[in-house]
Amino acid sequence: MKTIDELLAEGVAGKRVFVRADLNVPLADGKITDDGRIRAVQPTIAKLAEAGARVVVASHLGRPKGEPDPAFSLAPAAARLGELLGTEVAFATDTVGSSAKETVAALADGRVAVLENLRFNAGETSKDDAERGAFADRLAELADLYVGDGFGAVHRKHASVFDLPARLPHVAGYLIATEVGVLKQLTAEVKRPYVVVLGGAKVSDKLAVIDELLGKADRLLIGGGMAYTFLYAKGYEVGISLLQKDQVEKVKEYMARAEASGVELVLPVDILASADFPDLKGKTPAEYTIVDADKIPADKEGLDIGPKTRELYASKIADAETVFWNGPVGVFEHPDYADGTRAIAQALVDSDAFTVVGGGDSAAAVRILGFDENAFGHISTGGGASLEYLEGKTLPGLAALEG
């Protein structure tokens, strides 16, 4: 995979460089609540601009239906990028239309422009190769070179991620190079003990990675909504907790495999249980009881791991050499159910291990709970991409950059 440093060495002054970034940031009332992904791609954009390139930044945001939707505009992200770069960033109000063409044409050397949300065009996500290719052709008209740096999207076979690199000389940006290097340390070059913490809502989202990790990890710590399917598979009643009954047999199989292969699979021993899901907007005080994991009342649901589990999980992380964490272990968005996720983050900070926070909600939780990002070995920008890489899948965006 050719790197951006090689591109810079060849010279980019005066050239239009298309940077496929991941500016898919969370918004609340039109304001960015976590700018981590913008900050992650900033070094690549800044370096290109400093070298005199005319930088055209493109990304998706959310899941619009292939047509313009003001709720998913990239305008706030473009404004924030300008603040981080310390310079004005031009913004095109479409993707390949008149605004995009005029905005790019007006760029001077060393200046930056952001295109509107790529998913406002149905060709970006189309499953039809011809439709997707046609959109990539129009994007290619806006640039001379391509830099792939949107790691959070490399697992998608989308026009700007997969088809566009085939139409332009292409390299990987700093972020993608870093992400791939880190993931290799979780697959091919692992230092042991290797501990994996998996949380999140649905066990079905993590089945493939669990299947792969049963042959690689030394310990799997399970939390979040997915834990209740494991507890149910052990014969425990889980009340009204999130439960995927259709996955119970598969979970039983994985538990048996873990035992047979010597992988320590650790489940919660106590739970914060409540009759009501918390109000996440007003964040009114929650009412809950702490119960043993095998004694969740029939009218209550588990919303966080309990204090005994926090201590247990911290002890399982303490002697690790490598830790990968993907998915919060409770409803961290509410302060009364954030202690479990906070305990996991603190255990990573306190360990001497190489620690990787696997993107998505885990990365958001680290920032929301006030942890110093530099206290972790790496915070990924791509939760889904990280998981699929660990599953051993070929990621279309990476394959395109290697081609």
Disulfide bonds with the S-S distance in Angstrom:
none
